[in-house]
Amino acid sequence: MNTKLPLLNELLKYHEEKNLILSMPGNKSGIGFLRDSIGKKFAENLGYIDITEVEPLDNLHCPEGVIKEAQELLSKTYNVKKAYFMINGSSGGNLVSIFDAFNEGDEVVVERNCHKSIYNGLILRKLKVTYIEPVIDYENDLFFPPNKENIYDAIKKCQNPKGIILTYPNYFGICYDIEEIIKDLKQKGLKIIIDAAHGAHFGINDRLPKSVASLGDYVILSAHKTLPALTQGSYLLVNNECGNIEFYLKAFMTTSPSYLIMASLDYARYYLDKYGKGDYELLIAVCEKWREKINKINKVHIISKEDLKEDYDIDITRYIMMLPKGFSGHKLLDYLRTKKIQAEMSFSRGVVLILSPFNTERDFNTIYDAIVGLNLSLLKDDNKAKYFSIIPKKVLEPYETFKLQGKLCFIEESEGKISKEMIVPYPPGIPLICAGEVITKDAINIIKDYIKNERSIIGVVDNKIEVVIP
């Protein structure tokens, strides 16, 4: 191997493995662009059409021509007032939305299991935050989005909330019907931001969860996660009258936007308009057929809506593949890699597979054969680390904590101290402690349990936690 090209060589090596891509991106490593002749031509010429702002290609930061036309078509697809191409992912869209919606010192309600970029926005915009606690399904070791009760309980704790930031769906593709909640909160004067990163395809078929594109004041979609778009390509959809969003778009995006990403975003929208309804109808039928076949093997169980708590829905084009209790989802992910199947992620008892209209019957048969050949005994796991349900006391806002000095202290000595960083066990990826919250004995026990069982936990290094210096 040429050691002077470590990343490029490894990427080419991975490509040559011919893995079945059941993870992001939604274009399935280019296969999604082969749907028709124009997409194929785009894929074949990627290296040759990498260009910058020249006539007649318009300018993303002052669109007057083809980019403006493409964004107007996008707004029609999702039935929103305005739509924008984001070339730095949904993270950029989240930051733009937070800065446009709120002023410094505003109080906002936020799902505790929101994306890292939301937490960054809370700090940068200097917002006061009240967290909505997630719902945990201990039977299946899954976490669900908050329901109506959780959301309104959080709002009651606020003094003067200016808005709410919701995630729809979560990483598992699970969501809760929030349409009436959003309408009610809008009547109460709250600004609504919805991080719908994993739901860019929602609404294209009646058997998929509802699209929330036209409901929120700001809705952010990661086109690159589920649609034929290049990585970093996302949509920001806006339904309110906003005076400064153009400024924040310029502030949070490069002045040298990738025309390749923007062109792929144009193609993803075109794909939804022209092929989406029919292609997803076929995909859903195939997903359902093979889910039943795989479940009958009795080694794994792919979750369906019937397995969920009441009123929850699930993206049935995303397989949550569960193992029996006492077996490891992380080991299952490793096993699938030996079969050249790339899953999206693993959690305590399973893996997540992201399927798309570009996956063939042969792909599903590959998954089936892998599960038939699975030796469950090799996936045994005596992990005792459990999901948690504690509500730490917040004494400082995240932005206040950010400005203060910190020091590292051993886990056992951190009780009663204020955490300077988020402490996030994986799974489930929900912050156990957020910046500015008090570290309790219960939290310490959970942290030690994760370490003992060799599970990943962000915010803990060498048995030490960074705390705020009094």
C-alpha positions as CSV (number, residue, x, y, z in Angstrom):
1,M,0.0,0.0,0.0
2,N,1.2,3.5,-0.7
3,T,1.5,4.9,2.8
4,K,1.5,8.4,1.5
5,L,-2.2,8.0,0.6
6,P,-3.6,6.3,3.7
7,L,-7.2,7.5,3.4
8,L,-7.5,7.2,-0.4
9,N,-6.0,3.7,-0.4
10,E,-8.3,2.5,2.4
11,L,-11.3,3.9,0.7
12,L,-10.4,2.2,-2.6
13,K,-9.8,-1.0,-0.7
14,Y,-13.2,-0.8,1.0
15,H,-14.8,-0.2,-2.4
16,E,-13.1,-3.3,-3.8
17,E,-14.6,-5.4,-1.1
18,K,-18.0,-5.0,-2.8
19,N,-19.9,-4.8,0.5
20,L,-23.6,-4.7,0.6
21,I,-24.2,-1.1,1.8
22,L,-27.1,-1.1,4.3
23,S,-25.9,2.1,6.0
24,M,-25.8,5.7,4.9
25,P,-25.5,7.2,2.3
26,G,-28.9,6.8,0.7
27,N,-27.3,6.7,-2.7
28,K,-25.8,3.4,-1.6
29,S,-22.3,4.3,-2.7
30,G,-23.4,5.5,-6.1
31,I,-25.9,2.8,-7.0
32,G,-28.9,5.2,-6.5
33,F,-27.7,7.4,-9.3
34,L,-28.1,4.6,-11.8
35,R,-31.9,4.8,-11.7
36,D,-32.0,6.5,-15.0
37,S,-29.8,7.9,-17.8
38,I,-29.4,11.4,-16.3
39,G,-28.4,10.0,-12.9
40,K,-26.0,7.6,-14.5
41,K,-24.5,10.4,-16.5
42,F,-24.0,12.4,-13.3
43,A,-22.3,9.5,-11.5
44,E,-20.0,8.8,-14.5
45,N,-18.9,12.4,-14.6
46,L,-18.4,13.3,-10.9
47,G,-14.7,14.1,-11.3
48,Y,-15.3,16.2,-14.4
49,I,-18.2,18.4,-13.3
50,D,-16.6,19.6,-10.0
51,I,-16.8,23.3,-10.7
52,T,-17.3,26.6,-8.8
53,E,-19.5,29.7,-9.4
54,V,-19.2,30.5,-13.1
55,E,-21.8,31.5,-15.6
56,P,-24.4,30.1,-16.1
57,L,-24.2,28.0,-12.9
58,D,-25.6,30.6,-10.4
59,N,-24.4,31.3,-6.9
60,L,-25.8,29.5,-3.8
61,H,-25.4,32.6,-1.6
62,C,-27.3,34.8,-4.1
63,P,-29.4,32.5,-6.2
64,E,-31.0,34.1,-9.2
65,G,-30.8,31.4,-11.9
66,V,-30.7,27.6,-11.9
67,I,-30.1,27.2,-8.1
68,K,-33.1,29.4,-7.4
69,E,-35.2,27.3,-9.8
70,A,-34.0,24.1,-8.2
71,Q,-34.8,25.3,-4.7
72,E,-38.2,26.5,-5.8
73,L,-38.9,23.0,-7.2
74,L,-37.8,21.6,-3.8
75,S,-40.3,23.8,-2.0
76,K,-43.1,22.4,-4.1
77,T,-42.0,18.8,-3.5
78,Y,-42.3,19.2,0.2
79,N,-45.1,21.8,0.1
80,V,-43.3,24.5,2.1
81,K,-42.8,28.2,1.8
82,K,-39.1,28.2,1.2
83,A,-36.5,25.5,0.7
84,Y,-32.7,25.7,0.8
85,F,-29.8,23.4,-0.2
86,M,-27.5,22.7,2.7
87,I,-24.0,21.5,1.6
88,N,-22.7,20.9,5.2
89,G,-25.3,18.5,6.3
90,S,-28.2,18.8,8.7
91,S,-25.8,20.1,11.3
92,G,-25.6,23.3,9.3
93,G,-29.4,23.4,8.9
94,N,-29.8,22.9,12.7
95,L,-27.5,25.8,13.5
96,V,-29.1,28.1,10.9
97,S,-32.6,27.3,12.3
98,I,-31.6,27.9,15.9
99,F,-29.9,31.2,15.2
100,D,-32.8,32.5,13.1
101,A,-35.5,31.3,15.5
102,F,-34.1,32.5,18.8
103,N,-32.3,35.3,20.5
104,E,-29.6,35.0,23.2
105,G,-31.1,34.2,26.6
106,D,-34.3,32.6,25.1
107,E,-35.7,29.6,26.9
108,V,-36.2,26.5,24.7
109,V,-37.4,22.9,25.1
110,V,-35.2,20.3,23.6
111,E,-35.3,16.5,23.4
112,R,-32.5,15.1,25.5
113,N,-31.5,12.6,22.8
114,C,-31.1,15.3,20.1
115,H,-28.2,15.5,17.7
116,K,-24.8,16.9,18.8
117,S,-25.3,19.9,16.5
118,I,-28.3,20.9,18.5
119,Y,-26.3,21.0,21.7
120,N,-23.7,23.0,19.8
121,G,-26.3,25.5,18.8
122,L,-27.6,25.8,22.3
123,I,-24.2,26.8,23.4
124,L,-23.3,29.2,20.5
125,R,-26.7,30.9,20.7
126,K,-26.5,31.1,24.6
127,L,-30.0,29.6,25.2
128,K,-31.6,28.4,28.3
129,V,-32.7,24.8,28.0
130,T,-35.3,22.4,29.5
131,Y,-34.9,18.8,28.4
132,I,-37.6,16.4,27.3
133,E,-36.8,13.0,28.7
134,P,-37.0,10.0,26.3
135,V,-39.2,7.0,26.6
136,I,-37.2,3.8,27.2
137,D,-38.5,0.4,26.3
138,Y,-36.6,-1.9,28.7
139,E,-38.1,-5.0,27.2
140,N,-36.5,-4.5,23.8
141,D,-33.6,-2.2,25.0
142,L,-34.7,0.6,22.7
143,F,-35.4,4.2,23.3
144,F,-38.4,6.0,21.8
145,P,-39.1,9.6,21.0
146,P,-41.0,11.5,23.7
147,N,-44.8,11.3,23.6
148,K,-47.3,14.0,24.3
149,E,-47.1,13.6,28.0
150,N,-43.3,14.0,28.1
151,I,-43.4,17.0,25.8
152,Y,-46.0,18.9,27.9
153,D,-44.4,17.9,31.2
154,A,-41.2,19.6,30.0
155,I,-43.0,22.7,28.8
156,K,-44.7,23.1,32.2
157,K,-41.3,23.3,33.8
158,C,-40.4,26.4,31.8
159,Q,-41.0,30.0,32.8
160,N,-41.2,31.6,29.3
161,P,-40.5,29.1,26.5
162,K,-39.9,30.6,23.1
163,G,-39.7,27.4,21.2
164,I,-39.2,23.7,21.0
165,I,-36.7,21.5,19.1
166,L,-37.9,18.0,18.3
167,T,-36.4,15.0,16.5
168,Y,-38.6,13.0,14.1
169,P,-37.8,10.1,13.6
170,N,-35.1,8.9,15.9
171,Y,-32.1,6.9,14.7
172,F,-34.1,3.7,14.9
173,G,-36.7,5.2,12.5
174,I,-39.2,5.3,15.3
175,C,-41.5,8.3,15.7
176,Y,-44.6,9.6,17.4
177,D,-47.5,11.4,15.7
178,I,-46.8,15.0,16.7
179,E,-49.0,16.8,14.2
180,E,-51.7,18.0,16.7
181,I,-49.0,18.8,19.3
182,I,-47.2,21.0,16.8
183,K,-50.4,22.8,15.9
184,D,-51.2,23.4,19.5
185,L,-47.7,24.7,20.4
186,K,-47.8,27.0,17.4
187,Q,-51.0,28.5,18.7
188,K,-49.2,29.1,22.0
189,G,-46.6,31.1,20.1
190,L,-43.7,28.6,20.2
191,K,-41.2,28.4,17.3
192,I,-41.0,24.8,16.1
193,I,-37.7,23.3,14.9
194,I,-37.8,19.7,13.7
195,D,-34.7,17.7,13.1
196,A,-36.1,15.2,10.6
197,A,-32.7,14.1,9.3
198,H,-33.7,10.5,8.9
199,G,-37.1,11.2,7.3
200,A,-36.4,12.9,4.0
201,H,-38.5,10.1,2.3
202,F,-41.5,10.3,4.7
203,G,-44.9,10.9,3.2
204,I,-44.0,9.6,-0.3
205,N,-46.0,6.5,0.5
206,D,-49.0,6.2,2.9
207,R,-47.3,3.2,4.7
208,L,-44.4,5.4,5.7
209,P,-44.7,7.8,8.7
210,K,-46.2,11.2,8.0
211,S,-44.1,13.9,6.6
212,V,-43.7,16.9,9.0
213,A,-42.2,19.1,6.3
214,S,-45.1,21.6,6.2
215,L,-45.7,21.6,10.0
216,G,-42.6,23.0,11.6
217,D,-41.3,26.5,11.3
218,Y,-38.0,25.0,10.4
219,V,-37.6,21.3,9.2
220,I,-34.2,19.8,8.5
221,L,-33.9,16.8,6.2
222,S,-30.7,14.8,5.6
223,A,-31.3,13.9,1.9
224,H,-28.0,12.1,1.9
225,K,-29.2,9.6,4.6
226,T,-32.1,8.0,2.7
227,L,-32.2,9.6,-0.8
228,P,-29.9,9.5,-3.8
229,A,-27.8,12.5,-2.7
230,L,-24.1,12.8,-1.9
231,T,-22.9,12.9,1.7
232,Q,-23.3,16.3,3.4
233,G,-26.3,17.1,1.2
234,S,-29.4,18.2,3.2
235,Y,-32.5,20.3,2.9
236,L,-33.6,23.2,5.1
237,L,-37.4,23.8,4.8
238,V,-38.9,27.0,6.2
239,N,-42.5,27.8,6.8
240,N,-42.4,31.1,8.7
241,E,-41.5,34.6,7.7
242,C,-37.9,35.0,8.7
243,G,-35.9,38.1,8.3
244,N,-32.3,36.9,8.9
245,I,-32.2,33.4,7.6
246,E,-30.3,34.4,4.4
247,F,-27.6,35.9,6.6
248,Y,-27.3,32.8,8.8
249,L,-27.1,30.5,5.7
250,K,-24.2,32.5,4.5
251,A,-22.6,32.5,7.9
252,F,-22.8,28.8,8.5
253,M,-21.9,27.6,5.0
254,T,-18.8,27.8,2.9
255,T,-18.5,30.5,0.2
256,S,-17.2,27.7,-2.0
257,P,-20.2,25.3,-2.1
258,S,-19.8,22.0,-3.8
259,Y,-21.7,21.9,-7.1
260,L,-21.5,18.1,-6.9
261,I,-23.5,18.0,-3.7
262,M,-26.0,20.6,-4.9
263,A,-26.5,18.7,-8.2
264,S,-27.1,15.5,-6.2
265,L,-29.7,17.4,-4.0
266,D,-31.4,18.4,-7.2
267,Y,-31.4,14.8,-8.4
268,A,-32.7,13.5,-5.1
269,R,-35.7,15.9,-5.3
270,Y,-36.3,14.9,-9.0
271,Y,-36.1,11.2,-8.0
272,L,-38.8,11.7,-5.3
273,D,-41.0,13.5,-7.8
274,K,-40.6,11.1,-10.6
275,Y,-40.0,7.7,-9.0
276,G,-40.5,8.0,-5.3
277,K,-44.1,6.8,-4.9
278,G,-43.8,3.7,-7.1
279,D,-40.3,2.8,-6.0
280,Y,-41.2,3.0,-2.3
281,E,-44.3,1.0,-2.9
282,L,-42.2,-1.8,-4.3
283,L,-39.5,-1.5,-1.5
284,I,-42.1,-1.7,1.3
285,A,-43.6,-4.8,-0.2
286,V,-40.1,-6.4,-0.4
287,C,-39.2,-5.3,3.1
288,E,-42.3,-6.8,4.5
289,K,-41.9,-10.1,2.7
290,W,-38.3,-10.6,3.7
291,R,-39.0,-9.4,7.3
292,E,-41.4,-12.3,7.7
293,K,-39.0,-14.8,6.1
294,I,-36.1,-13.7,8.3
295,N,-38.2,-13.7,11.5
296,K,-39.3,-17.3,10.8
297,I,-35.6,-18.4,11.1
298,N,-36.0,-17.6,14.8
299,K,-32.5,-16.3,15.3
300,V,-33.3,-12.5,15.1
301,H,-36.5,-10.5,15.2
302,I,-37.0,-7.5,12.9
303,I,-39.2,-5.0,14.8
304,S,-42.6,-4.0,13.3
305,K,-45.1,-1.4,14.3
306,E,-47.0,-4.1,16.2
307,D,-44.0,-4.6,18.5
308,L,-44.0,-1.0,19.6
309,K,-45.7,0.9,22.3
310,E,-49.1,2.3,21.5
311,D,-49.2,5.3,19.2
312,Y,-45.6,4.9,18.0
313,D,-44.8,4.3,14.3
314,I,-41.7,3.0,12.5
315,D,-40.1,3.4,9.2
316,I,-40.6,-0.1,7.7
317,T,-37.8,0.5,5.2
318,R,-35.3,0.4,8.2
319,Y,-34.7,-3.0,9.8
320,I,-34.2,-3.0,13.6
321,M,-32.8,-6.5,13.8
322,M,-33.1,-7.7,17.5
323,L,-31.3,-10.6,19.2
324,P,-32.7,-12.5,22.2
325,K,-31.6,-11.2,25.6
326,G,-28.1,-12.2,26.5
327,F,-26.7,-11.7,23.0
328,S,-24.7,-8.8,21.6
329,G,-25.8,-6.5,18.8
330,H,-22.2,-5.3,18.5
331,K,-21.0,-8.9,17.8
332,L,-23.8,-9.2,15.2
333,L,-22.6,-6.1,13.4
334,D,-19.1,-7.7,13.3
335,Y,-20.5,-11.0,12.0
336,L,-22.4,-9.2,9.2
337,R,-19.2,-7.5,8.1
338,T,-17.6,-10.9,7.7
339,K,-20.4,-11.6,5.3
340,K,-19.7,-8.3,3.5
341,I,-22.9,-6.7,4.8
342,Q,-22.4,-3.1,6.1
343,A,-25.0,-2.3,8.8
344,E,-25.7,1.3,9.8
345,M,-25.0,0.8,13.5
346,S,-25.2,-1.6,16.4
347,F,-26.7,-1.3,19.9
348,S,-26.9,-3.6,22.9
349,R,-29.1,-6.2,21.4
350,G,-29.3,-5.5,17.7
351,V,-28.3,-3.7,14.5
352,V,-30.0,-1.1,12.3
353,L,-30.1,-1.7,8.5
354,I,-31.1,1.2,6.2
355,L,-32.8,-0.2,3.1
356,S,-33.6,1.7,0.0
357,P,-35.4,1.3,-3.4
358,F,-31.9,0.5,-4.8
359,N,-31.6,-2.7,-2.8
360,T,-32.6,-5.7,-4.9
361,E,-34.2,-9.0,-4.1
362,R,-30.7,-10.4,-4.3
363,D,-29.6,-8.1,-1.5
364,F,-32.4,-9.3,0.8
365,N,-31.5,-12.9,0.0
366,T,-27.9,-12.1,1.1
367,I,-29.3,-10.8,4.4
368,Y,-31.4,-13.9,4.7
369,D,-28.5,-16.3,4.0
370,A,-26.3,-14.5,6.6
371,I,-28.9,-15.0,9.3
372,V,-29.5,-18.6,8.3
373,G,-25.7,-19.2,8.7
374,L,-25.5,-17.3,12.0
375,N,-24.2,-19.2,15.0
376,L,-26.0,-17.5,17.9
377,S,-23.7,-19.0,20.4
378,L,-20.9,-16.9,19.1
379,L,-22.9,-13.7,19.9
380,K,-23.4,-14.5,23.6
381,D,-22.8,-11.5,25.9
382,D,-22.9,-11.2,29.7
383,N,-23.1,-7.4,29.5
384,K,-25.0,-6.1,32.5
385,A,-25.0,-2.5,31.5
386,K,-28.6,-1.3,31.5
387,Y,-30.4,1.6,30.0
388,F,-30.9,4.3,32.5
389,S,-33.8,6.6,33.6
390,I,-32.4,9.4,35.8
391,I,-33.1,13.1,35.6
392,P,-30.0,15.0,36.8
393,K,-30.3,18.5,38.3
394,K,-29.3,21.3,36.0
395,V,-27.5,24.2,37.8
396,L,-25.8,25.9,34.9
397,E,-26.8,26.4,31.3
398,P,-24.6,24.6,28.7
399,Y,-23.3,27.9,27.4
400,E,-22.5,29.1,30.9
401,T,-20.6,25.8,31.6
402,F,-18.7,26.2,28.3
403,K,-17.1,29.5,29.5
404,L,-15.9,28.1,32.8
405,Q,-12.6,26.4,33.6
406,G,-12.7,22.7,34.2
407,K,-10.5,20.0,35.7
408,L,-10.3,16.2,35.4
409,C,-11.2,14.2,38.5
410,F,-11.7,10.4,39.0
411,I,-15.2,9.1,38.6
412,E,-15.5,8.1,42.3
413,E,-14.6,11.7,43.3
414,S,-17.1,13.4,40.9
415,E,-20.2,13.0,43.0
416,G,-21.9,16.3,43.6
417,K,-19.8,18.1,41.1
418,I,-21.0,19.9,37.9
419,S,-20.0,18.2,34.7
420,K,-18.3,20.4,32.1
421,E,-19.0,18.0,29.2
422,M,-21.7,15.7,28.1
423,I,-21.4,12.1,29.3
424,V,-23.0,9.9,26.7
425,P,-23.1,6.1,27.0
426,Y,-23.4,4.0,23.8
427,P,-25.9,2.5,23.6
428,P,-28.3,4.3,23.8
429,G,-26.6,7.5,22.8
430,I,-28.6,9.6,25.1
431,P,-26.7,12.0,27.4
432,L,-26.6,10.5,30.9
433,I,-25.3,13.9,32.1
434,C,-25.4,17.1,30.1
435,A,-23.0,20.0,30.6
436,G,-24.0,22.0,33.6
437,E,-25.7,19.1,35.4
438,V,-24.8,17.6,38.8
439,I,-23.2,14.2,38.8
440,T,-25.0,11.9,41.1
441,K,-24.2,8.6,42.8
442,D,-26.6,6.8,40.5
443,A,-24.9,8.3,37.4
444,I,-21.5,7.2,38.7
445,N,-22.8,3.6,39.2
446,I,-24.1,3.6,35.6
447,I,-20.8,5.0,34.3
448,K,-18.8,2.4,36.2
449,D,-21.1,-0.4,34.9
450,Y,-20.5,0.7,31.3
451,I,-16.7,0.8,31.8
452,K,-16.7,-2.6,33.5
453,N,-18.6,-4.1,30.6
454,E,-16.3,-2.4,28.1
455,R,-19.0,-0.3,26.5
456,S,-18.3,3.0,24.8
457,I,-19.0,6.2,26.9
458,I,-18.1,9.6,25.6
459,G,-17.0,12.2,28.2
460,V,-15.0,9.7,30.3
461,V,-11.3,9.3,29.7
462,D,-9.0,7.1,31.8
463,N,-11.7,6.8,34.5
464,K,-11.8,10.6,34.7
465,I,-14.5,13.2,34.1
466,E,-14.0,16.9,33.4
467,V,-15.9,18.9,36.0
468,V,-16.4,22.6,36.6
469,I,-13.9,24.2,39.0
470,P,-15.9,25.8,41.8
